[in-house]
């Protein structure tokens, strides 16, 4: 009797645990745009549409979208529903076109709308047409393609993804100004300069043409050539190319994210948005939301990798130039993907969050990768998010909390009111006297006049 009882107990425990497994409720994805042309002509490698997405970039994101559809098919609706999904991009061609390509994979052909028979004759523009539309049949668009709305904001107003720009956060300019004076910067310059001179010689440039200020453009030119399968004067498997990669990563981290203050200033707006999205999903504001897409840049993903202690300028510098065997991520490659998976445990009424970056899982709470959202929110709000971000960025003046200043304001206010009272009293007195002076004499009685 004991054995069957034990087996039953084990089975009950197993099914109980399965029943209590948190269920995936929402996904927030943030990715870098796909392969593009270089941003500058420093090495003059023949590109003509600087910064624009290439065919390789289209394909990267289309495949990425297809793969995410396969992995999250049970979460994502089969057909577009604006109450469940939202798509956002920065205001650049390369990110917008990456988002379009990505969503073409997420909502592939044959998922778009179909017209009812009675609607087909209504689906015409208000003028004569000569194009052949018979092949469309009842499909609203060819192959039942599903167009999707991608929202964007001007980079001058995009605090979530342009917070490294000085017009978004003016006080960051002080860090850029001090950078050339820092001992670490001078040390990096001394270490990197021999590489700069080698590159200049290879490309026939003046010895001082490549410096710390434009060194990132060298890597940008080489990596975009690599993704276009172009021949270059520096082979990709050489130590010099590896050095160029590490130089690019180190400078990128050092410029924008070398201090904790810079990290918090640049990531506060997006973390605020993530928290608000998750809270809205579970407090009933957007109960159907299951998917948010953000198409952005390497700077944005790099910021979060550094903040979550997955990389950093010192780590990137030391692992190659000081031969320190550290594990840290490079600046995100084209089409790199960061996922925030949100889970719900309905039995315990608790929400969890898991971070994934290019298929690797990481903890946001210092323990297991599945972290209680309440813990992560507390960590974000305590260590990452500035509640007074607008003031710290210099967008609005800080509040004046000096008691002495308040005393002065009160005294000035009382004096002003006293002066105003005196002025009003004098004015009323003068008006009354003028009125009395011009008062007309009393008219004689009409009976007296007739007599």
C-alpha positions in Angstrom: 0.0 0.0 0.0 2.9 2.3 0.7 4.3 2.2 -2.9 1.1 3.2 -4.7 0.6 6.0 -2.2 4.1 7.2 -2.8 3.7 7.1 -6.5 0.4 9.0 -6.3 2.0 11.6 -4.1 4.9 12.1 -6.5 2.5 12.5 -9.4 0.4 15.0 -7.5 3.5 17.1 -6.8 4.7 16.9 -10.4 1.4 18.1 -11.8 1.1 20.7 -9.1 4.4 22.1 -10.0 3.5 22.1 -13.7 0.3 23.8 -13.0 2.0 26.5 -11.1 4.7 27.2 -13.7 4.5 31.0 -14.6 3.0 31.5 -18.0 4.6 33.8 -20.6 2.3 36.8 -20.8 4.3 39.5 -22.8 7.5 40.2 -24.7 9.3 43.5 -25.1 12.0 43.3 -27.9 14.7 45.8 -28.6 17.0 45.3 -31.5 19.7 47.0 -33.5 19.0 47.8 -37.1 20.5 45.4 -39.7 23.6 45.8 -41.8 24.0 49.3 -43.4 26.4 51.4 -45.4 29.1 53.2 -43.3 28.3 56.6 -41.7 31.4 58.3 -42.9 33.9 58.5 -45.8 37.1 58.3 -43.7 38.5 55.3 -45.6 36.6 56.2 -48.8 35.7 52.6 -49.7 33.2 53.6 -52.4 29.8 53.7 -50.7 27.3 56.2 -51.9 24.3 56.0 -49.5 25.8 56.6 -46.1 24.0 55.1 -43.2 21.3 53.4 -45.3 20.1 49.8 -44.8 21.5 47.3 -47.3 19.8 44.2 -48.7 21.8 42.1 -46.2 20.1 44.2 -43.4 16.7 43.6 -44.9 17.3 39.8 -44.9 18.7 39.8 -41.4 15.6 41.3 -39.9 13.2 39.3 -42.0 14.7 36.1 -40.8 14.8 37.4 -37.2 11.1 38.2 -37.4 10.4 34.7 -38.9 12.3 33.0 -36.1 10.5 35.0 -33.4 7.2 34.1 -34.9 8.1 30.5 -34.7 9.3 30.8 -31.1 6.4 32.9 -29.8 3.6 31.7 -32.1 1.4 30.7 -29.2 1.7 34.2 -27.7 1.4 36.4 -30.8 -2.0 36.6 -32.4 -2.1 35.1 -35.9 -3.5 38.3 -37.3 -2.6 41.9 -36.4 -4.6 43.3 -33.5 -3.7 46.8 -32.4 -4.8 46.1 -28.8 -2.2 43.4 -28.5 0.9 44.7 -30.3 2.8 48.0 -30.7 5.8 48.8 -32.9 8.2 51.7 -32.5 11.3 52.9 -34.3 13.7 55.7 -34.1 13.4 58.3 -36.8 16.1 57.0 -39.2 15.6 55.2 -42.5 17.8 52.2 -41.4 15.8 51.6 -38.2 12.4 52.1 -39.9 13.3 49.8 -42.7 14.7 47.2 -40.3 11.4 47.3 -38.4 9.4 46.9 -41.7 11.6 43.9 -42.6 11.4 42.4 -39.1 7.6 42.7 -39.0 7.3 41.1 -42.4 8.7 38.0 -40.8 6.7 38.4 -37.6 3.5 38.7 -39.7 4.4 36.9 -42.9 2.3 36.6 -46.1 -1.1 35.0 -45.8 -1.8 36.7 -42.4 -3.3 39.9 -43.8 -7.0 40.8 -44.2 -9.5 39.3 -46.7 -12.4 41.2 -48.3 -15.9 39.9 -48.2 -17.5 39.5 -51.6 -19.7 42.6 -51.0 -16.6 44.6 -50.2 -14.6 43.9 -53.3 -16.5 46.3 -55.5 -16.2 49.0 -52.8 -12.4 48.7 -52.5 -11.6 51.1 -55.4 -10.2 54.6 -55.5 -12.6 57.4 -56.5 -11.3 57.7 -60.1 -11.0 55.4 -63.2 -8.4 52.7 -63.0 -6.7 50.7 -65.8 -4.5 48.3 -63.7 -5.4 44.6 -63.6 -6.8 43.8 -60.2 -8.4 40.4 -61.0 -5.4 38.5 -59.6 -6.0 40.1 -56.2 -9.2 38.1 -55.8 -10.5 38.8 -52.3 -7.1 39.5 -50.7 -6.9 43.1 -49.5 -3.2 43.1 -50.6 -1.2 40.6 -52.7 -0.3 37.4 -50.9 -2.5 38.7 -48.1 0.4 41.0 -47.0 -0.3 42.6 -43.6 0.9 46.3 -43.4 1.7 47.3 -39.8 1.8 50.7 -38.1 5.3 51.7 -37.0 5.4 54.7 -34.7 8.3 57.1 -34.5 9.4 60.4 -32.9 11.9 63.0 -34.1 15.4 62.3 -32.8 15.3 65.8 -31.2 12.3 64.7 -29.0 13.2 61.0 -28.6 14.4 60.8 -25.0 14.0 57.0 -24.9 16.5 56.4 -27.7 18.4 59.6 -28.3 19.3 60.4 -24.6 23.0 60.5 -25.5 22.4 63.5 -27.6 23.1 66.8 -25.9 19.8 68.4 -27.1 18.0 65.7 -25.2 20.2 65.7 -22.1 22.3 68.9 -22.2 24.3 68.2 -19.0 26.0 65.2 -20.7 28.1 67.8 -22.7 30.2 68.3 -19.6 31.4 64.7 -19.8 32.4 65.1 -23.4 34.3 68.2 -22.6 36.3 66.6 -19.7 37.1 63.4 -21.6 40.4 64.5 -23.3 41.8 65.6 -20.0 41.3 62.3 -18.2 44.3 60.1 -17.4 42.5 56.9 -18.7 41.8 58.7 -22.0 45.5 59.6 -22.4 46.5 56.1 -21.5 44.2 54.7 -24.2 45.5 57.2 -26.7 49.1 56.1 -26.0 48.1 52.4 -26.4 46.0 52.9 -29.5 48.2 55.3 -31.5 50.5 52.7 -33.0 47.4 51.0 -34.5 46.2 54.3 -35.8 49.5 54.8 -37.6 49.5 51.4 -39.1 46.0 51.9 -40.5 46.9 55.3 -41.9 49.9 53.8 -43.7 47.9 51.0 -45.2 45.3 53.4 -46.6 47.8 56.0 -47.7 46.6 58.6 -45.2 48.6 61.3 -43.3 50.1 59.8 -40.1 47.9 62.0 -37.9 44.7 61.5 -39.9 43.3 58.8 -37.6 42.9 59.8 -33.9 40.8 58.9 -30.9 38.1 61.3 -32.2 37.5 59.4 -35.5 38.9 55.9 -34.8 35.4 54.4 -34.5 34.9 55.3 -38.2 37.6 52.9 -39.2 35.8 50.0 -37.6 32.6 51.2 -39.1 34.0 51.2 -42.6 35.6 47.7 -42.2 32.6 46.0 -40.7 30.2 47.4 -43.3 32.5 46.2 -46.0 32.6 42.8 -44.3 28.7 42.5 -44.4 28.8 43.6 -48.1 31.5 40.9 -48.9 33.8 43.7 -50.2 37.5 43.3 -50.3 39.4 45.4 -47.8 43.1 46.3 -47.2 42.9 44.8 -43.7 41.9 41.2 -43.4 39.2 40.3 -40.9 41.2 37.4 -39.3 44.3 39.5 -38.5 45.3 40.9 -35.1 45.1 44.4 -36.5 41.4 44.0 -37.2 40.8 42.5 -33.8 42.6 45.5 -32.3 40.4 47.9 -34.3 37.3 46.1 -33.0 38.5 46.5 -29.4 39.5 50.1 -29.9 36.0 50.8 -31.3 34.3 49.1 -28.4 36.5 50.7 -25.7 36.1 54.2 -27.1 32.3 53.7 -27.5 31.9 52.7 -23.9 34.3 55.4 -22.6 32.7 58.2 -24.4 29.1 57.7 -23.5 29.0 55.3 -20.5 32.2 55.6 -18.4 30.5 56.8 -15.3 27.4 55.6 -13.5 25.8 59.0 -13.8 26.1 58.8 -17.6 24.5 55.4 -17.6 21.6 56.5 -15.5 21.1 59.7 -17.5 21.0 57.8 -20.8 18.8 54.8 -19.7 16.2 56.4 -17.4 13.7 57.3 -20.1 13.6 53.8 -21.7 13.5 51.9 -18.4 10.6 54.2 -17.3 8.8 53.1 -20.5 9.4 49.4 -19.9 8.1 49.6 -16.4 5.0 51.5 -17.5 4.3 49.0 -20.2 4.5 46.1 -17.8 2.4 47.8 -15.1 -0.2 48.8 -17.7 -0.5 45.2 -18.8 -1.3 43.9 -15.3 -3.2 46.8 -13.8 -5.9 46.6 -16.5 -4.9 49.7 -18.6 -3.8 47.5 -21.5 -4.9 44.0 -20.5 -4.5 42.5 -24.0 -1.0 43.8 -24.7 1.4 40.9 -25.4 4.1 42.4 -27.7 6.2 45.6 -28.0 8.8 46.0 -30.7 11.5 48.7 -30.5 13.9 49.2 -33.5 17.0 51.2 -32.4 20.8 51.4 -32.5 23.9 49.8 -31.1 24.3 52.7 -28.6 20.9 51.8 -27.0 21.7 48.1 -26.5 25.3 48.8 -25.5 23.9 51.1 -22.8 21.9 48.3 -21.2 24.7 45.7 -21.5 27.0 48.0 -19.6 24.3 48.9 -17.0 23.5 45.2 -16.4 27.2 44.6 -15.9 27.7 42.5 -19.1 30.4 44.7 -20.5 32.2 48.0 -20.0 35.0 50.1 -21.3 37.6 48.9 -18.9 36.7 45.3 -19.5 36.9 45.8 -23.3 40.2 47.6 -23.1 41.9 45.2 -20.6 40.9 41.9 -22.2 43.1 42.6 -25.3 45.6 45.3 -24.5 46.5 44.2 -21.0 45.8 40.5 -21.7 43.2 40.2 -19.0 41.1 37.2 -19.5 37.7 38.7 -19.0 34.4 37.9 -20.6 32.5 40.9 -21.8 30.3 41.6 -24.8 31.4 43.7 -27.7 29.3 46.6 -29.0 26.1 45.0 -30.4 26.4 43.7 -33.9 23.9 44.4 -36.7 20.5 42.9 -35.8 21.5 42.1 -32.2 18.4 41.3 -30.2 17.5 42.0 -26.5 14.3 40.4 -25.1 12.4 41.1 -21.9 10.1 38.2 -21.3 7.3 38.8 -18.9 5.7 35.9 -17.1 2.6 35.7 -14.9 2.0 33.3 -12.1 -1.8 33.5 -11.8 -2.0 31.3 -8.7 0.4 33.5 -6.7 -0.7 36.7 -8.5 2.9 37.5 -9.2 4.8 38.8 -12.3 8.3 37.8 -13.4 10.8 39.1 -15.9 13.6 37.4 -17.8 16.4 39.1 -19.8 17.7 37.5 -23.0 20.4 38.9 -25.3 21.2 37.1 -28.5 19.9 33.8 -27.1 21.7 34.0 -23.8 19.8 34.5 -20.5 20.9 36.8 -17.7 19.6 37.7 -14.3 18.3 41.2 -13.6 18.1 40.5 -9.9 21.5 38.9 -9.1 19.9 35.4 -8.7 18.0 33.1 -11.1 17.2 34.4 -14.5 13.5 34.4 -13.7 13.2 37.5 -11.4 10.1 38.8 -9.6 9.1 42.0 -11.4 8.6 43.8 -8.1 12.3 43.1 -7.3 13.5 44.3 -10.7 11.4 47.4 -10.5 12.8 48.2 -7.1 16.4 47.7 -8.4 15.7 49.8 -11.5 14.2 52.6 -9.4 16.9 52.6 -6.8 20.0 52.2 -9.0 19.1 53.0 -12.6 16.3 55.5 -12.9 16.6 59.1 -11.9 13.3 60.3 -10.6 14.5 63.9 -11.2 15.9 63.0 -14.7 14.7 66.2 -16.3 16.5 68.3 -13.7 19.7 66.3 -13.8 19.8 66.6 -17.5 19.4 70.4 -17.3 16.0 70.5 -19.0 14.3 72.3 -16.1 15.9 74.2 -13.2 16.2 72.3 -9.9 13.8 73.2 -7.1 15.0 75.8 -4.6 14.8 74.1 -1.2 16.9 76.6 0.7 14.8 77.8 3.7 16.6 81.1 3.8 15.6 81.7 0.2 12.0 81.1 1.1 12.2 83.6 4.0 13.5 86.2 1.6 10.7 85.5 -0.8 8.1 85.9 1.9 9.6 89.2 3.1 9.8 90.5 -0.4 6.2 89.5 -0.9 5.0 91.2 2.2 6.8 94.4 1.3 5.3 94.3 -2.2 1.8 93.9 -0.7 2.5 96.8 1.7 3.6 99.1 -1.1 0.6 98.1 -3.2 -1.8 98.9 -0.3 -0.3 102.4 0.1 -0.5 103.1 -3.6 -4.2 102.0 -3.6 -5.0 104.1 -0.6 -3.4 107.3 -2.1 -5.1 106.6 -5.4 -8.6 106.3 -3.8 -8.0 109.4 -1.7 -7.1 111.5 -4.8 -10.1 110.2 -6.7 -12.5 111.1 -3.9 -11.2 114.6 -3.6 -11.5 115.1 -7.4 -15.1 113.9 -7.2 -16.0 116.3 -4.4 -14.4 119.2 -6.2 -16.4 118.7 -9.4 -19.7 118.0 -7.7 -22.5 120.2 -9.3 -24.6 122.7 -7.0 -28.0 121.6 -6.1 -30.8 122.8 -8.6 -33.5 125.3 -7.4 -36.9 123.9 -6.7 -39.2 124.4 -9.8 -41.9 126.0 -7.6 -39.6 128.8 -6.7 -38.7 129.4 -10.3 -42.4 129.7 -11.3 -43.1 132.3 -8.6 
